[in-house]
Amino acid sequence: MIADFGTCFNKVKYRLFEDKRIALVKLEGIIIDAVNAPAASRILEAIESVKKYDIKAMVLRVNSPGGTVGASQEIYGAIKKLKEEKNTKVVVSFGDVAASGGVYVAAAGDKIVTNPGTITGSIGVIIRSAVIKDLYKKVGVDYEIIKSGPYKDILSNLRYLSDDEKQILQELIDSTYNQFIETVADSRNLDIEKVKAFSDGRIFTGLQAKEYGLVDEIGTQEDAINLAAKLADIKGKPHIIDMTPKKNFLQKITGTTLNEFFENMGLSSTYSGVPLWLMPGV
């Protein structure tokens, strides 16, 4: 009975002010889809809700240093699909940080609004692996590897990369990087050579991003909401519906996810098996 009441309440809440509704979805933290950090899945669910309730406009507030390639591309694709299927107007608002994977996601929007001091950019891809074989030796640990092919244990922390492996990974990086800059160039209607000029991993401010053509306007979240209303032809004051996925208990009391909590203590292992990142300094 309680569950049914909650469902009915949400239906009524999302249908009220039908012609004036703007969905607000906040993408915060690392963009990844792990068991204890399902950030991407939760944002995808929010986008599906925007589609389900036929909301005319959405403001995506991005406050993220980036994340994994796949998760960033999933959200980008969902936003593009929302626009194509429902003609929903999407304005992206940059918060404190909107870098790398955050830029990838933002490229799907109709417009991007940033604060002048937002830290953004970091367009690029990175793979990192720690080699700890000497540490194993010191503590008397030895190891054996049986594998199906010469590259099956690529990025193993038990040895350094061979020249062939470095070449394979560089080709992987280059392919993903080209996807990134082509997406930015196409979405922002920029010449790809112009995009390459500031896509060397550097970070820059929102003001610089405006000069590069990476964003449309300098402004606040409120400015982004007003722009979304204008694009969706909403007359009068828009009705904002916060459709951000709800935080769990730990996030409410600590402000972090479970994985971030452990990471701050130096105990995180969630990200260790994910080699390819759109994120600075992973």
Contacts in CASP RR format, 6 or more apart in sequence:
PFRMAT RR
TARGET T0000
AUTHOR 0000-0000-0000
METHOD contacts of the structure
MODEL  1
MIADFGTCFNKVKYRLFEDKRIALVKLEGIIIDAVNAPAASRILEAIESV
KKYDIKAMVLRVNSPGGTVGASQEIYGAIKKLKEEKNTKVVVSFGDVAAS
GGVYVAAAGDKIVTNPGTITGSIGVIIRSAVIKDLYKKVGVDYEIIKSGP
YKDILSNLRYLSDDEKQILQELIDSTYNQFIETVADSRNLDIEKVKAFSD
GRIFTGLQAKEYGLVDEIGTQEDAINLAAKLADIKGKPHIIDMTPKKNFL
QKITGTTLNEFFENMGLSSTYSGVPLWLMPGV
13 241 0 8 1.000
14 21 0 8 1.000
14 49 0 8 1.000
14 53 0 8 1.000
14 55 0 8 1.000
14 241 0 8 1.000
15 53 0 8 1.000
16 239 0 8 1.000
17 239 0 8 1.000
18 54 0 8 1.000
19 56 0 8 1.000
19 234 0 8 1.000
19 235 0 8 1.000
20 234 0 8 1.000
20 235 0 8 1.000
20 236 0 8 1.000
20 237 0 8 1.000
20 238 0 8 1.000
20 239 0 8 1.000
21 53 0 8 1.000
21 55 0 8 1.000
21 56 0 8 1.000
21 57 0 8 1.000
21 238 0 8 1.000
21 239 0 8 1.000
21 241 0 8 1.000
22 55 0 8 1.000
22 56 0 8 1.000
22 57 0 8 1.000
22 58 0 8 1.000
22 59 0 8 1.000
22 225 0 8 1.000
22 228 0 8 1.000
22 229 0 8 1.000
22 232 0 8 1.000
22 234 0 8 1.000
22 238 0 8 1.000
22 239 0 8 1.000
22 240 0 8 1.000
22 241 0 8 1.000
23 46 0 8 1.000
23 49 0 8 1.000
23 50 0 8 1.000
23 55 0 8 1.000
23 57 0 8 1.000
23 58 0 8 1.000
23 59 0 8 1.000
23 241 0 8 1.000
23 243 0 8 1.000
24 58 0 8 1.000
24 59 0 8 1.000
24 61 0 8 1.000
24 225 0 8 1.000
24 240 0 8 1.000
24 241 0 8 1.000
24 242 0 8 1.000
24 243 0 8 1.000
24 244 0 8 1.000
25 43 0 8 1.000
25 46 0 8 1.000
25 47 0 8 1.000
25 50 0 8 1.000
25 58 0 8 1.000
25 59 0 8 1.000
25 60 0 8 1.000
25 61 0 8 1.000
25 243 0 8 1.000
25 244 0 8 1.000
26 60 0 8 1.000
26 61 0 8 1.000
26 63 0 8 1.000
26 242 0 8 1.000
26 244 0 8 1.000
27 39 0 8 1.000
27 43 0 8 1.000
27 60 0 8 1.000
27 61 0 8 1.000
27 62 0 8 1.000
27 63 0 8 1.000
27 64 0 8 1.000
27 75 0 8 1.000
27 102 0 8 1.000
27 105 0 8 1.000
28 39 0 8 1.000
28 61 0 8 1.000
28 63 0 8 1.000
28 64 0 8 1.000
29 39 0 8 1.000
29 63 0 8 1.000
29 64 0 8 1.000
29 65 0 8 1.000
29 66 0 8 1.000
29 257 0 8 1.000
29 260 0 8 1.000
30 37 0 8 1.000
30 39 0 8 1.000
30 64 0 8 1.000
30 65 0 8 1.000
30 66 0 8 1.000
30 67 0 8 1.000
30 260 0 8 1.000
30 271 0 8 1.000
30 279 0 8 1.000
31 39 0 8 1.000
31 40 0 8 1.000
31 64 0 8 1.000
31 66 0 8 1.000
31 67 0 8 1.000
31 68 0 8 1.000
31 71 0 8 1.000
31 72 0 8 1.000
31 75 0 8 1.000
31 101 0 8 1.000
31 102 0 8 1.000
31 105 0 8 1.000
31 278 0 8 1.000
32 39 0 8 1.000
32 40 0 8 1.000
32 67 0 8 1.000
32 68 0 8 1.000
32 71 0 8 1.000
32 270 0 8 1.000
32 271 0 8 1.000
32 274 0 8 1.000
33 39 0 8 1.000
33 40 0 8 1.000
33 41 0 8 1.000
33 68 0 8 1.000
33 70 0 8 1.000
33 71 0 8 1.000
33 74 0 8 1.000
34 259 0 8 1.000
34 270 0 8 1.000
34 271 0 8 1.000
35 270 0 8 1.000
36 257 0 8 1.000
36 258 0 8 1.000
36 259 0 8 1.000
36 270 0 8 1.000
37 257 0 8 1.000
37 258 0 8 1.000
37 259 0 8 1.000
37 260 0 8 1.000
37 270 0 8 1.000
39 71 0 8 1.000
39 257 0 8 1.000
40 71 0 8 1.000
40 72 0 8 1.000
40 74 0 8 1.000
40 75 0 8 1.000
42 245 0 8 1.000
43 75 0 8 1.000
43 78 0 8 1.000
43 245 0 8 1.000
44 74 0 8 1.000
44 75 0 8 1.000
44 78 0 8 1.000
45 245 0 8 1.000
46 243 0 8 1.000
46 244 0 8 1.000
46 245 0 8 1.000
47 58 0 8 1.000
47 75 0 8 1.000
47 78 0 8 1.000
47 79 0 8 1.000
47 82 0 8 1.000
48 78 0 8 1.000
49 243 0 8 1.000
50 58 0 8 1.000
50 82 0 8 1.000
50 86 0 8 1.000
50 88 0 8 1.000
50 243 0 8 1.000
51 82 0 8 1.000
51 85 0 8 1.000
51 86 0 8 1.000
51 88 0 8 1.000
54 86 0 8 1.000
55 88 0 8 1.000
55 241 0 8 1.000
56 88 0 8 1.000
56 89 0 8 1.000
56 232 0 8 1.000
56 234 0 8 1.000
57 88 0 8 1.000
57 89 0 8 1.000
57 90 0 8 1.000
57 91 0 8 1.000
57 228 0 8 1.000
57 229 0 8 1.000
57 231 0 8 1.000
57 232 0 8 1.000
57 234 0 8 1.000
57 238 0 8 1.000
58 82 0 8 1.000
58 88 0 8 1.000
58 89 0 8 1.000
58 90 0 8 1.000
58 91 0 8 1.000
58 228 0 8 1.000
59 90 0 8 1.000
59 91 0 8 1.000
59 92 0 8 1.000
59 93 0 8 1.000
59 221 0 8 1.000
59 224 0 8 1.000
59 225 0 8 1.000
59 228 0 8 1.000
60 79 0 8 1.000
60 90 0 8 1.000
60 91 0 8 1.000
60 92 0 8 1.000
60 93 0 8 1.000
60 105 0 8 1.000
60 106 0 8 1.000
60 109 0 8 1.000
61 92 0 8 1.000
61 93 0 8 1.000
61 95 0 8 1.000
61 221 0 8 1.000
61 224 0 8 1.000
62 92 0 8 1.000
62 93 0 8 1.000
62 94 0 8 1.000
62 95 0 8 1.000
62 98 0 8 1.000
62 102 0 8 1.000
62 105 0 8 1.000
62 106 0 8 1.000
63 94 0 8 1.000
63 95 0 8 1.000
63 96 0 8 1.000
63 97 0 8 1.000
63 98 0 8 1.000
64 97 0 8 1.000
64 98 0 8 1.000
64 99 0 8 1.000
64 101 0 8 1.000
64 102 0 8 1.000
64 105 0 8 1.000
65 97 0 8 1.000
65 99 0 8 1.000
65 100 0 8 1.000
65 102 0 8 1.000
65 122 0 8 1.000
65 279 0 8 1.000
65 280 0 8 1.000
66 72 0 8 1.000
66 99 0 8 1.000
66 100 0 8 1.000
66 101 0 8 1.000
66 102 0 8 1.000
66 122 0 8 1.000
66 277 0 8 1.000
66 278 0 8 1.000
66 279 0 8 1.000
66 280 0 8 1.000
67 100 0 8 1.000
67 101 0 8 1.000
67 102 0 8 1.000
67 277 0 8 1.000
67 278 0 8 1.000
67 279 0 8 1.000
68 274 0 8 1.000
68 276 0 8 1.000
68 277 0 8 1.000
68 278 0 8 1.000
68 279 0 8 1.000
69 125 0 8 1.000
69 176 0 8 1.000
69 276 0 8 1.000
69 277 0 8 1.000
69 278 0 8 1.000
72 101 0 8 1.000
72 102 0 8 1.000
72 104 0 8 1.000
72 105 0 8 1.000
72 278 0 8 1.000
73 104 0 8 1.000
73 179 0 8 1.000
75 105 0 8 1.000
75 108 0 8 1.000
76 104 0 8 1.000
76 105 0 8 1.000
76 107 0 8 1.000
76 108 0 8 1.000
76 183 0 8 1.000
77 108 0 8 1.000
79 90 0 8 1.000
79 105 0 8 1.000
79 108 0 8 1.000
79 109 0 8 1.000
80 108 0 8 1.000
82 88 0 8 1.000
82 90 0 8 1.000
83 89 0 8 1.000
83 90 0 8 1.000
83 108 0 8 1.000
83 109 0 8 1.000
83 110 0 8 1.000
88 232 0 8 1.000
89 110 0 8 1.000
89 228 0 8 1.000
89 231 0 8 1.000
89 232 0 8 1.000
90 108 0 8 1.000
90 109 0 8 1.000
90 110 0 8 1.000
90 228 0 8 1.000
91 109 0 8 1.000
91 110 0 8 1.000
91 111 0 8 1.000
91 112 0 8 1.000
91 113 0 8 1.000
91 224 0 8 1.000
91 225 0 8 1.000
91 227 0 8 1.000
91 228 0 8 1.000
91 231 0 8 1.000
92 105 0 8 1.000
92 106 0 8 1.000
92 108 0 8 1.000
92 109 0 8 1.000
92 111 0 8 1.000
92 112 0 8 1.000
92 113 0 8 1.000
92 224 0 8 1.000
93 112 0 8 1.000
93 113 0 8 1.000
93 114 0 8 1.000
93 220 0 8 1.000
93 221 0 8 1.000
93 223 0 8 1.000
93 224 0 8 1.000
93 225 0 8 1.000
94 106 0 8 1.000
94 112 0 8 1.000
94 113 0 8 1.000
94 114 0 8 1.000
94 115 0 8 1.000
94 118 0 8 1.000
94 120 0 8 1.000
94 206 0 8 1.000
94 215 0 8 1.000
95 114 0 8 1.000
95 115 0 8 1.000
95 118 0 8 1.000
95 221 0 8 1.000
96 118 0 8 1.000
96 119 0 8 1.000
97 118 0 8 1.000
97 119 0 8 1.000
97 120 0 8 1.000
98 106 0 8 1.000
98 114 0 8 1.000
98 118 0 8 1.000
98 119 0 8 1.000
98 120 0 8 1.000
98 121 0 8 1.000
99 119 0 8 1.000
99 120 0 8 1.000
99 121 0 8 1.000
99 122 0 8 1.000
99 203 0 8 1.000
99 279 0 8 1.000
99 280 0 8 1.000
100 121 0 8 1.000
100 122 0 8 1.000
100 123 0 8 1.000
100 124 0 8 1.000
100 277 0 8 1.000
100 278 0 8 1.000
100 279 0 8 1.000
100 280 0 8 1.000
101 278 0 8 1.000
101 279 0 8 1.000
102 278 0 8 1.000
103 120 0 8 1.000
103 121 0 8 1.000
103 122 0 8 1.000
103 123 0 8 1.000
103 184 0 8 1.000
103 214 0 8 1.000
104 180 0 8 1.000
104 183 0 8 1.000
104 184 0 8 1.000
104 278 0 8 1.000
106 112 0 8 1.000
107 183 0 8 1.000
107 184 0 8 1.000
107 187 0 8 1.000
107 188 0 8 1.000
108 187 0 8 1.000
109 187 0 8 1.000
110 231 0 8 1.000
111 216 0 8 1.000
111 217 0 8 1.000
111 224 0 8 1.000
111 227 0 8 1.000
111 231 0 8 1.000
112 214 0 8 1.000
112 215 0 8 1.000
112 216 0 8 1.000
112 217 0 8 1.000
113 215 0 8 1.000
113 216 0 8 1.000
113 217 0 8 1.000
113 218 0 8 1.000
113 219 0 8 1.000
113 220 0 8 1.000
113 221 0 8 1.000
113 223 0 8 1.000
113 224 0 8 1.000
113 227 0 8 1.000
114 120 0 8 1.000
114 206 0 8 1.000
114 209 0 8 1.000
114 210 0 8 1.000
114 215 0 8 1.000
114 217 0 8 1.000
114 218 0 8 1.000
114 219 0 8 1.000
115 206 0 8 1.000
115 218 0 8 1.000
115 219 0 8 1.000
115 220 0 8 1.000
116 205 0 8 1.000
116 206 0 8 1.000
116 207 0 8 1.000
116 218 0 8 1.000
116 219 0 8 1.000
117 205 0 8 1.000
117 206 0 8 1.000
117 207 0 8 1.000
118 205 0 8 1.000
118 206 0 8 1.000
118 209 0 8 1.000
119 203 0 8 1.000
119 204 0 8 1.000
119 205 0 8 1.000
119 206 0 8 1.000
120 203 0 8 1.000
120 204 0 8 1.000
120 205 0 8 1.000
120 206 0 8 1.000
120 209 0 8 1.000
120 214 0 8 1.000
120 215 0 8 1.000
121 198 0 8 1.000
121 201 0 8 1.000
121 202 0 8 1.000
121 203 0 8 1.000
121 204 0 8 1.000
121 209 0 8 1.000
121 214 0 8 1.000
122 201 0 8 1.000
122 202 0 8 1.000
122 203 0 8 1.000
122 279 0 8 1.000
122 280 0 8 1.000
123 180 0 8 1.000
123 181 0 8 1.000
123 184 0 8 1.000
123 195 0 8 1.000
123 198 0 8 1.000
123 199 0 8 1.000
123 200 0 8 1.000
123 201 0 8 1.000
124 177 0 8 1.000
124 180 0 8 1.000
124 199 0 8 1.000
124 200 0 8 1.000
124 201 0 8 1.000
124 278 0 8 1.000
125 173 0 8 1.000
125 176 0 8 1.000
125 177 0 8 1.000
125 180 0 8 1.000
125 276 0 8 1.000
125 277 0 8 1.000
125 278 0 8 1.000
126 173 0 8 1.000
126 277 0 8 1.000
126 279 0 8 1.000
126 280 0 8 1.000
126 281 0 8 1.000
126 282 0 8 1.000
127 155 0 8 1.000
127 169 0 8 1.000
127 172 0 8 1.000
127 173 0 8 1.000
127 275 0 8 1.000
127 276 0 8 1.000
127 277 0 8 1.000
128 277 0 8 1.000
128 281 0 8 1.000
128 282 0 8 1.000
129 155 0 8 1.000
129 156 0 8 1.000
129 157 0 8 1.000
129 161 0 8 1.000
129 275 0 8 1.000
130 157 0 8 1.000
131 157 0 8 1.000
131 158 0 8 1.000
131 159 0 8 1.000
131 160 0 8 1.000
132 157 0 8 1.000
132 158 0 8 1.000
133 157 0 8 1.000
133 158 0 8 1.000
133 159 0 8 1.000
136 142 0 8 1.000
136 143 0 8 1.000
136 158 0 8 1.000
143 158 0 8 1.000
145 153 0 8 1.000
145 156 0 8 1.000
145 158 0 8 1.000
147 153 0 8 1.000
150 164 0 8 1.000
151 164 0 8 1.000
151 165 0 8 1.000
151 168 0 8 1.000
153 159 0 8 1.000
154 161 0 8 1.000
154 165 0 8 1.000
154 168 0 8 1.000
154 169 0 8 1.000
155 161 0 8 1.000
155 169 0 8 1.000
155 275 0 8 1.000
161 169 0 8 1.000
172 276 0 8 1.000
173 276 0 8 1.000
176 276 0 8 1.000
177 199 0 8 1.000
180 199 0 8 1.000
180 278 0 8 1.000
181 192 0 8 1.000
181 195 0 8 1.000
181 196 0 8 1.000
181 199 0 8 1.000
182 192 0 8 1.000
184 190 0 8 1.000
184 195 0 8 1.000
184 199 0 8 1.000
184 214 0 8 1.000
185 191 0 8 1.000
185 192 0 8 1.000
185 194 0 8 1.000
185 195 0 8 1.000
188 195 0 8 1.000
188 213 0 8 1.000
188 214 0 8 1.000
190 213 0 8 1.000
194 212 0 8 1.000
198 204 0 8 1.000
198 212 0 8 1.000
198 214 0 8 1.000
201 280 0 8 1.000
203 280 0 8 1.000
204 212 0 8 1.000
206 215 0 8 1.000
206 218 0 8 1.000
207 218 0 8 1.000
209 215 0 8 1.000
210 216 0 8 1.000
210 217 0 8 1.000
210 218 0 8 1.000
217 223 0 8 1.000
217 227 0 8 1.000
225 238 0 8 1.000
225 240 0 8 1.000
226 238 0 8 1.000
228 234 0 8 1.000
228 238 0 8 1.000
229 236 0 8 1.000
229 238 0 8 1.000
247 255 0 8 1.000
248 257 0 8 1.000
248 258 0 8 1.000
250 256 0 8 1.000
250 257 0 8 1.000
250 258 0 8 1.000
250 261 0 8 1.000
251 257 0 8 1.000
254 261 0 8 1.000
256 264 0 8 1.000
259 268 0 8 1.000
259 270 0 8 1.000
259 271 0 8 1.000
260 268 0 8 1.000
262 268 0 8 1.000
263 271 0 8 1.000
271 282 0 8 1.000
END
